């Protein structure tokens, strides 16, 4: 075998030697072309950017999603201008969050992590940092730029869901979460007619796809720790008969401790009650109307007229029209009326009105930019206009109206 192989090779070498010069030249040319093509291909491959290395394991987002845990949040920054000082003659702020007359603000940097399965145990934690945290903090808690806005455990079985801990109120059309509102400034009703949060237990029973019943018991209005031994009852109903209309109604009643102050009784107790209703009508896929009404009262409040003990009352209504022009532009109009009949909520006996126009631009699904103009009007000179009010001269530095401008940017993640 070895001989035959050697022989075969020597024969082929001899055949090559017998090739004509033209054939040798042709073969050499073809060999050069092949070599140059191979070199060019190699150079082209070398010029291509290297592909990023594929991850060796799942990302944190993948792990959380696979576990049913949702992690999300937002950052809300803004500039606000007020024609007045941002306070009433009673010393109470005349706005909820945007109280500075001429200032940039980090309103909220919020983070929520939740695990809320359709069956079994779960929970939610919602943390808020920023200027607004000072306002929404529970009574008696240290006022700072950080707030545990919600933190509750949850159990769901069939149509019944039970949560226990701290959670936001059922009342109102507007909420603390900036991404779920359509205006920059919050409404009068949000800040002066209703609470922000409760600490207690809430049961929700989904009687059907259209009807849910809610009941609970808690420490009261904006109280992490109960300031008295009595509790506040919570009842609510949510009715969504179709895609066009929805109605939510809720009531609160319980003994509340009245904090000390110049316009409310110090250290006394009395039953505080509230009825709130929110109706929503989706006229078209782009146009939505909302109506929010409130009635409230507080027993054993101090009269601003004669200093006696009275049942203070307040009521109001807010109407909204939201028009989604297209995927990127939205126009929102709000008009409302608030009657602080005994001055318990604002420190001034007044009928207070406001109208707001907000234009929103959404360049991406993560970013929302808002521009707003607003006008407020009272039937009394309730607004402090300038520093001359503090000189004590009668009638100085006060007015019955205030205008404002707001520019807001919200980033969602």
N, C-alpha and C positions, 0 to 999 in steps of 0.2 A: 504494500500500500504506500509506503513512504517513497519508493522509487517512482511509482506512477504519478504521484502528486508533484514531485520535483520535475518530472519530465513535462508534465502539462504546463507548469509555469514557464519552463525554458522555451517551449514552443510558442507561447503567447508573446514572450519577449521578442522572439525572432520575428513574429508577424508585425509587431509594432515597428521594429527596425526597418522593415521593408516598406512602410508607408511612404507615400510621395511627400515632398516638401509642402505642397499646397494643402494636403490633408493635415499635416502637422500644424501648419499655420492656422488653419480653421479651428482645429481642436484647441490650440492655445488661446485664440480669440474668445471662443466660447467659455473657456476656463476663467479668463480674466473678467468677462461679463458676469459670470456666476459669482466670482469672488467679490466684485464691486457691489453687486446687488445684495449679497449677504451682509456686507459691511454697512451699507446704507440702512438695511432693515434693522441691524443691531443699533445703529446710531439713533434711528427713529424711536425704537423701544426705550433707549436710554433717555431720550428727551421727554417722554411722557412722565407726568408727575406720579409719584408713587401713591398707590391707593392706601387710604388710611387703614391702619390695622383694625381688624374686626374685634369688637369687645369679647373678652374671654368669658364674661358672665353677664347676667341681667343687670340693668340699671336700677336705681332706687325707685324710679317711677314705675318700672315694670314690676318690681317686687310689691309695691303698694297697691297697684292696680290688680294684680293677681290675688292679693289678700283682701280686696274689697275696701281698702282704706283710701280715702280721698283727701288730698292735701292741696289747698288752694288759698288764695288771698288777693289783696289789692293794696295799692298805694294811692292816696288821695291828697293832692297838693293844690293850692289855690291862692289867688290874690283877691282881696275884698276891699271895697271902698264904701263907706257910709257917709252920708251928709251930716249925720249927728255924731254923738259920742258913743252910741251903742248901749245906753242905759236909759231906763225910765226915771222919772223924778223920785220914785220910791227907792232907787238904788238897784232894782232888779234889771238884769240884762234884757234888752228889747229884741234880741235875736238868740237863736239856740246855739249855733256853733260859730258863725261868722260875726263875732262881736267886735272885732277890732276895726276902727274907722278907716285905717289905711295900712294894710299889712299883708305880707306873704305869710302863708301858713302851711305846715304839715298837719293836715286835719287827722288823717288816719293812715296807719300802716298796719293792716290787719292780716291775721293768719288763722285759718281754720283747718283742723284735722278731724275727720269724722269717719266712723265705721257704723253704718246704719243699715243692717241687713233687713230683708223683708220678714225674717223670722228669727227669733232669738235675741240675744243680748248685743248691745252696741253702745255707742257713746259719741259725744261731740265736745270739742274744746275750741273756743273762739277767743283769741287774744287781740286786743286793740292797743296800739301805741300812737301817740300824737296828741295834738291839742284837744281833740274831742273827748279823749279819755277822761279829762278833768270834769267834763259836764255829765257824762253818763255813769260816773262812779256811784256806787250804792251809798246811801246815807250812812254816815258814821265811819266810812272807810277813808283811808288817807288819800287826799286829792293829789294826783300826780299825772304824768303823761303816759301811764300804763293802766290798763283795766282788763280784768278777766270778764269779758262781756257775757260769755256763756260757757258753762261747763256742766254737763249732765250725763247721767247714765240712762240707757234706754233698754226697754224690753218690748218686743213685738210678738204677738201670737194671733194669727188670723187677722180679724178686723180691729183688734185692740192694741194700742200702743201706749206705754206708760213711760214717762220721763221723770227723773228726779234730780234736782240740783238747781243751778241758776240758768234762766232762759229769758228771752225777750218777750215782751208783752204781746197779747193777741190784738190789742187795740190799735187803731190808726191805719191810714192808707200809706203812710211813709214809715221808713225803718231806719235803723242806725247804719246799716250797710249801704255805703254810697253807691255801689254798683246797681242796687235795686231801686234807686230813686231816679226821677227824670229831671228834677231841678237841682241847682246847686244849693241854694239856701233851703232850710227845712221850714215846714209850714208852722203857723201859729199853733194849730191843734197838736202837732207832734211835740212841741216844746212846752205847752202850757195847759193842755186839756187832759193829757193822758200820761201814764208812767212809761219808763223806758224798759224796765226788767222786773223779774220776780224771782224769788228763791223758794222752792217748794216742790210740789208734785202735780203733774198734769196728766190726765187720761184722755185719750182721743179714741172714739169708737166710730169706725167707718161703717155706717149702717148700709150704705150702698155706694156705687160709684159717684153718685150725685150728692149724697148727704153725709156729713160728719158731725158728731156731737162731741163736745169738749167740756170737761169739768176738772176742777182742781182746787187746791188749797195752798196758800203761800204766806210768807211773812208780811206781805203788804207791798206798797209802792216803793220800788227802788231800795229794798232793804236786804242786805246779805245776811245780817243778823237781826232778828226781830227786836224792835225797840219797845215792845209791850208783849203781854202774854196772849193777846187775841190774834186770831188769824183772819186772812182775807179770802173769801170764796170767789171762785172764777167759774163762769159758765159761758159757753159759746156754741155757735152753730155755723156751719159752712155749707152753703147750698149752691151747687153748680149744675143746673138742669141741662145746659147745653154749652156749646162753644161761644155763644153770643153773650150770655149773661151769667153773673155770679153774685152772690150776696153772702157777707160774713157779718154776724152780729155777736157781740160779747158784752158781758156785764161783770162788774167787780163790786164787792161790798165787804166792808170790814172796818174794825176800829183801828184808827191810825193815830199815832202820836204827833201832835202839832209842834214843830220845831220853834224855838224862840226867834223873835224878830220884831221889827218895828210895825209890821202889818198883820201878824198872825199871833195867836195866843201862845205863850211860852209854857211848855211842859204839860199842856192839857191834852185830853184825848177826846175823840169823837168819831162817829161812824162816817166813813167816806164812801160814796157810791158813784159809779160811773156806768153809763150805757153808751156803747159805741157801735156804729154800723158803717159798713163800707160796701157800696154797690158798684159793680163794674159792667159796662156795656161795650162790647166790641162791635161797633157799627160796621166796620169793614176790616179787612186784613191789615189796613194801615192806620185806621182811626179808632181811638179808644176814649171813652168818657168814664170818669170816676167821680163818685160823690161820697164824701165822708162826713158824718154828723156825730156830735157828741153832746151828752148832757151829764153834768157832774154836780155834786154837792158835798159839803163838809160841815158836820155838826160841831158846835162849840168853838167856832171861829170868832175872832175879835172884830167887832164892827169898826170900820174906819170913820164912821159918822159920829158915834157916841161912846165907843169903847166897850159896849155891852157884848154879851155872848149871842151869836146868831147862827143860823144855818146858811152858810155862804153857798152861792150857786153860780155856775158858769155854763155856758153852752156855745156852740159854734158849728159852722159848716164850711167845708172846703170842696170846691169843684175843680176838676182837671179835664183838659182836653189834650191828648197826645197824638201827634200825627207823624207817622214814619214816612217821610218823603221818599226815601229809597234806602238801600242797605247802609248808606253812610251818613245820611242826614235825618235829624228828628227835630220837630218843633213842639214845645210843651208850654201850655198856658195854665196858670193856676189863679183862682180867685177865691178869697175866703173872708169869713166874718167871725169875730169872736166877741162875745158879750161877757165881760168879767163883772157881773152885776154888783158884787160886793168887794171887788178888788182883791180877792183872796189869792188869785193865781199870778197877778202881775204887780200887786201893791198899789194899783190905781183903779178906781171905779171908772170903767171906760167901755166904749164900744169900739173895737179895733178892727180895721179892714186892711187888706193888702191884695195886690195883684202882681203877678210875676210872669215874665216871658223869658224862656230859655231856649237857646239854639244849641243843639248837640251835633258834633261831627265825630264819626267813628272811622278813622282811616284803616284800622285793622280790628280784628275781633278782640284784641287785647288792650286797645287804647280808646278812650273816650275823652273828647275835649268839649267843654261847655262854656258858653257865654250867657250871662244873665243880667237883666235889668229888673228892678223891683221898686214898687212904691207902697209905703205904709201910711195910713191915715187914722187918727183917733178923733173922737168927739170931744176930747179935752187936750190941754197942752201937756201931754204925758211924756214927750220925748225931750231929753236933755240935748240941746243943740250945740252948746259950746261951754267953755270953762267959766263964763261969767255967771252961770247958774250957781257955782260953788261960792260965790261972793256973798250970797244970802240976800241980795237985793231982790225985792218982790218982782216977779215976772221976767227976770233976766235969764237969758240963755235957754229958754224953753220954747217948744213949738208943738204943733199938732200933727206934724208929718215928718217923714224921712224917706229919702231915696237911696238906692244902693246899686252898685255894679259888682259883679263877680265873674272871675275867670278861673276855670277849674280844669285840671288834668287828672284823669283816673287811669291807672295801669293795672290790668287784671292778669293774674297768673294762676 
